[in-house]
Amino acid sequence: MTHLKPTTRSQATGYFKAKRNDQEFFNSEMVFASRSGKWIVIEAHVNPGFPDGMSFELDIDEATPGGEQNFVREGYLRSVKYYSGSMMQSAYAGTFTATLNNATKRYQLTFNLKFYSPDNLEIEGELDITG
């Protein structure tokens, strides 16, 4: 499957937070939203360009229904990637709940996902943005 380049990208208003082991480790208001066909691409950054920089990138189908769902790669929530320093980890299992209002461009998402990593990383995340 080809990943299309986003056609428009704008800074969103809102936040993206993440916790592991009940400790918040990521809290960003530097969030961007873009569209690539039916996909909403959301990026969030903390300390970009620095060695301790972190970011998340996720792709979600604009037609994602509400309610809790199982995460299936290439499904409604196509992918979730976590970058820390020079490492990238990709989600492979878990659950998520999305509320997407495409008319107002308000996107809300919570997730509890497992990531490929040596330490079996599990991340609980929340975002609420307009953009």
NORPEJO-V673856 format. One record per pair of residues at least 24 apart in sequence whose C-alpha atoms are under 8 Angstrom apart, sorted by sequence separation. I is the first residue (numbers start at 1). J is the second residue. If there is no record, write none. Layout:
i->[I/I]
j->[J/J]
//
This chain:
i->[9/10/38/56/57/70/71/91/92/106/9/38/56/57/70/71/90/91/105/106/8/9/56/69/70/89/90/104/105/7/8/55/56/68/69/89/6/7/8/16/26/54/55/68/69/89/6/7/54/55/68/6/54/67/68/5/6/53/54/66/67/4/52/53/66/67/4/52/65/66/51/64/65/66/6/50/64/62/62/71/31/33/32/20/20/20/19/20/18/19/18/19/18/17/18/16/17/16/17/16/15/16/14/15/16/14/15/14/13/14/12/13/12/13/12/11/10]
j->[33/34/62/80/81/94/95/115/116/130/34/63/81/82/95/96/115/116/130/131/34/35/82/95/96/115/116/130/131/34/35/82/83/95/96/116/34/35/36/44/54/82/83/96/97/117/35/36/83/84/97/36/84/97/98/36/37/84/85/97/98/36/84/85/98/99/37/85/98/99/85/98/99/100/41/85/100/100/102/113/129/131/131/121/122/123/123/124/123/124/124/125/125/125/126/125/126/126/127/127/127/128/127/128/129/128/129/129/129/130/129/130/130/131/131/131/131]
//
